[in-house]
Amino acid sequence: MNKKNLIGVVLSLLLFVGSFLLTGAASAYWNLAAFLVVVSGLTAAMLVSYPTAHIRNAFRVARNAYANGHATSEEIVNTLLDLSVKSKVDGVLSLERSEHREISSFLQNGLILLVDNYKEEEIREALNSEMAFFNLRRQQSERFFQTMARMAPAFGVAGSVIGLIGLLMGINDTAVILKNIPVAFISTLYGLVLSNLVFSPIAENINYSTRVELLNQKLVLEGIVAISKEQNSYKLERKLASFLSPSEREGKTETLRRITRKYVQKRNQPVDIEDMAGSESLLTESTEAA
């Protein structure tokens, strides 16, 4: 879980715990019967509505959406520029052993298609299909949590009805009334909290992470296709930079120059980069390195 999500969880817990403590009766907000009504109802609804495999996958997607370690768009652009220069210096087959393969499975699949000499149309078709099915799977998981968010308040109301029925059955017994009133009110609170503080935020986070991931996959797709066409690395840098925010675009040309110098020095041979960076000094450095 990243820092932003962790701060949100902590603030939410502090808000509720602080509110409970200010009332002077924090223990009154815990009621096992109300909790069981809401949670057992949601569990039953999940099992009736979805296969267990789909439920497991939805929670796995939610965990991945909150996990750290996802590459940013800027990192992917830098990676693709590195791969572009590497393919020109060492050849396309060298990408099969690239350390960048581990950044994402989507990039790994793209490099496999590239190394296996697939044509541009075939690469686009394969990667677009992967993107479409990735989006479909994410949407299914998002809808699962949206459904849970919609059901949770309903089971809270069901708990309230159960509590009121118990209250009416013991209308002449003060002990029975005091026992059932908490169930009637607290179950509604549990349903609202689960809906608006648990399931809805998870669904929104899955939606957000899916959009970010699809953007990154589109970056990879365009980069892989450009490398397959042996497109000039400078032109590729300009194209991929259009996916980034203005602040992220700054310094991309210098990044490309630095990547080029790295491979030139590594191989100790010149590289055809005369139109890649628009810089005579960079071409001179490459020639001298030879």
PyMOL commands that set and color helices and strands:
alter all, ss='L'
color gray80, all
select helices_A, chain A and resi 3-22+26-29+32-49+52-66+73-90+92-97+99-103+105-115+120-169+174-228+233-241+246-249+252-267+280-289
alter helices_A, ss='H'
color red, helices_A
deselect
rebuild
show_as cartoon
